[in-house]
């Protein structure tokens, strides 16, 4: 939640479902039964309490995200952004290394006015972050 609240221009946060899915409904994937903010008997879960505290918290100015990871604009290769793909892995490697990255489309990566307006000072590609990542697998 803290990472979402650190996004400039954040308007709101949505949640998949308000309540856990009843176990009486047997045809849901296992994960769906526990995604709610409230239990079936309308008691708030820990995640609901965290969201409530965040909503009532003090507002602050988000830190600029100065590092941008290049992502493909071409929808035919957008799967590179999916879990296990090089863009996804590079983004979370940056996060694990302590960066607060954002993304920029490859077609805007050299657009200095666009980058400057967003506060971006460093552009990196997945291959720069994960030089051993080729073809969706790590060696």
Contact map, one row per residue, 1 for C-alpha under 8 A:
1111100000000000000000000000000000000000000000000010010000000000000000000000000000000000000000000000000000000000000000000000000000000000000
1111110000000000000000000000000000000000000000000000010000000000000000000000000000000000000000000000000000000000000000000000000000000000000
1111111000000000000000000000000000000000000000000000000000000000000000000000000000000000000000000000000000000000000000000000000000000000000
1111111001000000000000000000000000000000000000000000000000000000000000000000000000000000000000000000000000000000000000000000000000000000000
1111111001000000000000000000000000000000000000000000000000000100000000000000000000000000000000000000000000000000000000000000000000000000000
0111111100000000000000000000000000000000000000000000000000001110000000000000000000000000000000000000000000000000000000000000000000000000000
0011111111000000000000000000000000000000000000000000000000000100000000000000000000000000000000000000000000000000000000000000000000000000000
0000011111000000000000000000000000000000000000000000000000001101000000000000000000000000000000000000000000000000000000000000000000000000000
0000001111100000000000000000000000000000000000000000000000000000000000000000000000000000000000000000000000000000000000000000000000000000000
0001101111110000000000000000000000000000000000000000000000000000000000000000000000000000000000000000000000000000000000000000000000000000000
0000000011111000000000000000000000000000000000000000000000000000000000000000000000000000000000000000000000000000000000000000000000000000000
0000000001111100000000000000000000000000000000000000000000000000000000000000000000000000000000000000000000000000000000000000000000000000000
0000000000111110000000000000000000000000000000000000000000000000000000000000000000000000000000000000000000000000000000000000000000000000000
0000000000011111000000000000000000000000000000000000000000000000000000000000000000000000000000000000000000000000000000000000000000000000000
0000000000001111110000000000000000000000000000000000000000000000000000000000000000000000000000000000000000000000000000000000000000000000000
0000000000000111110000000000000000110000000000000000000000000000000000000000000000000000000000000000000000000000000000000000000000000000000
0000000000000011111100000000000000111000000000000000000000000000000000000000000000000000000000000000000000000000000000000000000000000000000
0000000000000011111100000000000000011100000000000000000000000000000000000000000000000000000000000000000000000000000000000000000000000000000
0000000000000000111110000000000000111111010000000000000000000000000000000000000000000000000000000000000000000000000000000000000000000000000
0000000000000000111111000000000111111111000000000000000000000000000000000000000000000000000000000000000000000000000000000000000000000000000
0000000000000000001111101000000111110001000000000000000000000000000000000000000000000000000000000000000000000000000000000000000000000000000
0000000000000000000111111000000010000001000000000000000000000000000000000000000000000000000000000000000000000000000000000000000000000000000
0000000000000000000011111100000010000000000000000000000000000000000000000000000000000000000000000000000000000000000000000000000000000000000
0000000000000000000001111100000000000000000000000000000000000000000000000000000000000000000000000000000000000000000000000000000000000000000
0000000000000000000011111111000000000000000000000000000000000000000000000000000000000000000000000000000000000000000000000000000000000000000
0000000000000000000000111111000000000000000000000000000000000000000000000000000000000000000000000000000000000000000000000000000000000000000
0000000000000000000000001111100000000000000000000000000000000000000000000000000000000000000000000000000000000000000000000000000000000000000
0000000000000000000000001111110110000000000000000000000000000000000000000000000000000000000000000000000000000000000000000000000000000000000
0000000000000000000000000011111110000000000000000000000000000000000000000000000000000000000000000000000000000000000000000000000000000000000
0000000000000000000000000001111111000000000000000000000000000000000000000000000000000000000000000000000000000000000000000000000000000000000
0000000000000000000000000000111111100000000000000000000000000000000000000000000000000000000000000000000000000000000000000000000000000000000
0000000000000000000110000001111111100000000000000000000000000000000000000000000000000000000000000000000000000000000000000000000000000000000
0000000000000000000111100001111111110000000000000000000000000000000000000000000000000000000000000000000000000000000000000000000000000000000
0000000000000000000110000000011111110000000000000000000000000000000000000000000000000000000000000000000000000000000000000000000000000000000
0000000000000001101110000000001111111000000000000000000000000000000000000000000000000000000000000000000000000000000000000000000000000000000
0000000000000001111110000000000011111110000000000000000000000000000000000000000000000000000000000000000000000000000000000000000000000000000
0000000000000000111100000000000000111110000111110000000000000000000000000000000000000000000000000000000000000000000000000000000000000000000
0000000000000000011100000000000000011111111110010000000000000000000000000000000000000000000000000000000000000000000000000000000000000000000
0000000000000000001100000000000000011111111110000000000000000000000000000000000000000000000000000000000000000000000000000000000000000000000
0000000000000000001111000000000000000111111000000000000000000000000000000000000000000000000000000000000000000000000000000000000000000000000
0000000000000000000000000000000000000111111000000000000000000000000000000000000000000000000000000000000000000000000000000000000000000000000
0000000000000000001000000000000000000111111100000000000000000000000000000000000000000000000000000000000000000000000000000000000000000000000
0000000000000000000000000000000000000111111110000000000000000000000000000000000000000000000000000000000000000000000000000000000000000000000
0000000000000000000000000000000000001110011111111000000000000000000000000000000000000000000000000000000000000000000000000000000000000000000
0000000000000000000000000000000000001110001111111000000000000000000000000000000000000000000000000000000000000000000000000000000000000000000
0000000000000000000000000000000000001000000111111100000000000000000000000000000000000000000000000000000000000000000000000000000000000000000
0000000000000000000000000000000000001000000111111110000000000000000000000000000000000000000000000000000000000000000000000000000000000000000
0000000000000000000000000000000000001100000111111111000000000000000000000000000000000000000000000000000000000000000000000000000000000000000
0000000000000000000000000000000000000000000111111111100000000000000000000000000000000000000000000000000000000000000000000000000000000000000
0000000000000000000000000000000000000000000001111111110000000000000000000000000000000000000000000000000000000000000000000000000000000000000
1000000000000000000000000000000000000000000000111111111000000000000000000000000000000000000000000000000000000000000000000000000000000000000
0000000000000000000000000000000000000000000000011111111100000000000000000000000000000000000000000000000000000000000000000000000000000000000
0000000000000000000000000000000000000000000000001111111110000000000000000000000000000000000000000000000000000000000000000000000000000000000
1100000000000000000000000000000000000000000000000111111110000000000000000000000000000000000000000000000000000000000000000000000000000000000
0000000000000000000000000000000000000000000000000011111110000000000000000000000000000000000000000000000000000000000000000000000000000000000
0000000000000000000000000000000000000000000000000001111111000000000000000000000000000000000000000000000000000000000000000000000000000000000
0000000000000000000000000000000000000000000000000000111111100000000000000000000000000000000000000000000000000000000000000000000000000000000
0000000000000000000000000000000000000000000000000000000111110000000000000000000000000000000000000000000000000000000000000000000000000000000
0000000000000000000000000000000000000000000000000000000011111000000000000000000000000000000000000000000000000000000000000000000000000000000
0000000000000000000000000000000000000000000000000000000001111100000000000000000000000000000000000000000000000000000000000000000000000000000
0000010100000000000000000000000000000000000000000000000000111110000000000000000000000000000000000000000000000000000000000000000000000000000
0000111100000000000000000000000000000000000000000000000000011111000000000000000000000000000000000000000000000000000000000000000000000000000
0000010000000000000000000000000000000000000000000000000000001111100000000000000000000000000000000000000000000000000000000000000000000000000
0000000100000000000000000000000000000000000000000000000000000111110000000000000000000000000000000000000000000000000000100000000000000000000
0000000000000000000000000000000000000000000000000000000000000011111100000000000000000000000000000001110000000000000000110000000000000000000
0000000000000000000000000000000000000000000000000000000000000001111100000000000000000000000000000001110000000000000000111100000000000000000
0000000000000000000000000000000000000000000000000000000000000000111110000000000000000000000000000011110000000000000000011111000000000000000
0000000000000000000000000000000000000000000000000000000000000000111111000000000000000000000000000000111100000000000000010111000000000000000
0000000000000000000000000000000000000000000000000000000000000000001111100000000000000010011000000000111100000000000000000011110000000000000
0000000000000000000000000000000000000000000000000000000000000000000111110000000000000010000000000000001111001000000000000011110000000000000
0000000000000000000000000000000000000000000000000000000000000000000011111000000010000010000000000000001111000000000000000000100000000000000
0000000000000000000000000000000000000000000000000000000000000000000001111110110100000000000000000000000011100000000000000000000000000000000
0000000000000000000000000000000000000000000000000000000000000000000000111110010000000000000000000000000011100000000000000000000000000000000
0000000000000000000000000000000000000000000000000000000000000000000000011111110000000000000000000000000000000000000000000000000000000000000
0000000000000000000000000000000000000000000000000000000000000000000000011111110000000000000000000000000000000000000000000000000000000000000
0000000000000000000000000000000000000000000000000000000000000000000000000111111000000000000000000000000000000000000000000000000000000000000
0000000000000000000000000000000000000000000000000000000000000000000000010111111100000000000000000000000000000000000000000000000000000000000
0000000000000000000000000000000000000000000000000000000000000000000000011111111111000000000000000000000000000000000000000000000000000000000
0000000000000000000000000000000000000000000000000000000000000000000000000001111111001000000000000000000000000000000000000000000000000000000
0000000000000000000000000000000000000000000000000000000000000000000000010000111111001111000000000000000000000000000000000000000000000001000
0000000000000000000000000000000000000000000000000000000000000000000000100000011111101111000000000000000000000000000000000000000000000000000
0000000000000000000000000000000000000000000000000000000000000000000000000000011111111011000000000000000000000000000000000000000000000000000
0000000000000000000000000000000000000000000000000000000000000000000000000000000011111001100000000000000000000000000000000000000000000000000
0000000000000000000000000000000000000000000000000000000000000000000000000000000001111101100000000000000000000000000000000000000000000001100
0000000000000000000000000000000000000000000000000000000000000000000000000000001111111111100000000000000000000000000000000000000000000001100
0000000000000000000000000000000000000000000000000000000000000000000000000000000110011111110000000000000000000000000000000000011001001111000
0000000000000000000000000000000000000000000000000000000000000000000011100000000111001111111000000000000000000000000000000000010000000000000
0000000000000000000000000000000000000000000000000000000000000000000000000000000111111111111100000000000000000000000000000000000000000000000
0000000000000000000000000000000000000000000000000000000000000000000000000000000000111111111110000000000000000000000000000000010001000000000
0000000000000000000000000000000000000000000000000000000000000000000010000000000000000111111111000000000000000000000000000000010011000000000
0000000000000000000000000000000000000000000000000000000000000000000010000000000000000011111111100000100000000000000000000000010000000000000
0000000000000000000000000000000000000000000000000000000000000000000000000000000000000001111111110000000000000000000000000000000000000000000
0000000000000000000000000000000000000000000000000000000000000000000000000000000000000000111111111000000000000000000000000000000010000000000
0000000000000000000000000000000000000000000000000000000000000000000000000000000000000000011111111111100000000000000000000000000010000000000
0000000000000000000000000000000000000000000000000000000000000000000000000000000000000000001111111111100000000000000000000000000000000000000
0000000000000000000000000000000000000000000000000000000000000000000000000000000000000000000111111110000000000000000000000000000000000000000
0000000000000000000000000000000000000000000000000000000000000000000000000000000000000000000011111110000000000000000000000000000000000000000
0000000000000000000000000000000000000000000000000000000000000000000000000000000000000000000001111111000000000000000000000000000000000000000
0000000000000000000000000000000000000000000000000000000000000000001000000000000000000000000001111111100000000000000000000000000000000000000
0000000000000000000000000000000000000000000000000000000000000000111000000000000000000000000001100111110000000000000000000000000000000000000
0000000000000000000000000000000000000000000000000000000000000000111110000000000000000000001001100011111000000000000000000000000000000000000
0000000000000000000000000000000000000000000000000000000000000000111110000000000000000000000000000001111100000000000000000000000000000000000
0000000000000000000000000000000000000000000000000000000000000000000111100000000000000000000000000000111110000000000000000000000000000000000
0000000000000000000000000000000000000000000000000000000000000000000111100000000000000000000000000000011111011000000000000000000000000000000
0000000000000000000000000000000000000000000000000000000000000000000001111000000000000000000000000000001111111000000000000000000000000000000
0000000000000000000000000000000000000000000000000000000000000000000001111000000000000000000000000000000111111000000000000000000000000000000
0000000000000000000000000000000000000000000000000000000000000000000000011000000000000000000000000000000011111100000000000000000000000000000
0000000000000000000000000000000000000000000000000000000000000000000000000000000000000000000000000000000111111110011000000000000000000000000
0000000000000000000000000000000000000000000000000000000000000000000001000000000000000000000000000000000111111111001000000010000000000000000
0000000000000000000000000000000000000000000000000000000000000000000000000000000000000000000000000000000000111111001000000000000000000000000
0000000000000000000000000000000000000000000000000000000000000000000000000000000000000000000000000000000000011111111000000000000000000000000
0000000000000000000000000000000000000000000000000000000000000000000000000000000000000000000000000000000000001111111100000000000000000000000
0000000000000000000000000000000000000000000000000000000000000000000000000000000000000000000000000000000000000011111110000000000000000000000
0000000000000000000000000000000000000000000000000000000000000000000000000000000000000000000000000000000000010011111111000000000000000000000
0000000000000000000000000000000000000000000000000000000000000000000000000000000000000000000000000000000000011111111111111000000000000000000
0000000000000000000000000000000000000000000000000000000000000000000000000000000000000000000000000000000000000001111111111000000000000000000
0000000000000000000000000000000000000000000000000000000000000000000000000000000000000000000000000000000000000000111111110000000000000000000
0000000000000000000000000000000000000000000000000000000000000000000000000000000000000000000000000000000000000000011111110000000000000000000
0000000000000000000000000000000000000000000000000000000000000001110000000000000000000000000000000000000000000000001111111000000000000000000
0000000000000000000000000000000000000000000000000000000000000000111100000000000000000000000000000000000000000000001111111110000000000000000
0000000000000000000000000000000000000000000000000000000000000000011000000000000000000000000000000000000000000000001100111110000000000000000
0000000000000000000000000000000000000000000000000000000000000000011100000000000000000000000000000000000000000000000000011111000000000000000
0000000000000000000000000000000000000000000000000000000000000000001111000000000000000000000000000000000000001000000000011111100000000000000
0000000000000000000000000000000000000000000000000000000000000000001111000000000000000000000000000000000000000000000000000111110110000000000
0000000000000000000000000000000000000000000000000000000000000000000011100000000000000000000000000000000000000000000000000011111110000000000
0000000000000000000000000000000000000000000000000000000000000000000011000000000000000110111000000000000000000000000000000001111111101000000
0000000000000000000000000000000000000000000000000000000000000000000000000000000000000100000000000000000000000000000000000000111111111100000
0000000000000000000000000000000000000000000000000000000000000000000000000000000000000000000000000000000000000000000000000001111111100000000
0000000000000000000000000000000000000000000000000000000000000000000000000000000000000000010011000000000000000000000000000001111111100000000
0000000000000000000000000000000000000000000000000000000000000000000000000000000000000100110000000000000000000000000000000000011111111000000
0000000000000000000000000000000000000000000000000000000000000000000000000000000000000000000000000000000000000000000000000000011111111100000
0000000000000000000000000000000000000000000000000000000000000000000000000000000000000000000000000000000000000000000000000000001001111100011
0000000000000000000000000000000000000000000000000000000000000000000000000000000000000100000000000000000000000000000000000000011001111111111
0000000000000000000000000000000000000000000000000000000000000000000000000000000000000100000000000000000000000000000000000000001000111111110
0000000000000000000000000000000000000000000000000000000000000000000000000000000000000100000000000000000000000000000000000000000000001111100
0000000000000000000000000000000000000000000000000000000000000000000000000000000100011100000000000000000000000000000000000000000000001111110
0000000000000000000000000000000000000000000000000000000000000000000000000000000000011000000000000000000000000000000000000000000000001111111
0000000000000000000000000000000000000000000000000000000000000000000000000000000000000000000000000000000000000000000000000000000000011101111
0000000000000000000000000000000000000000000000000000000000000000000000000000000000000000000000000000000000000000000000000000000000011000111
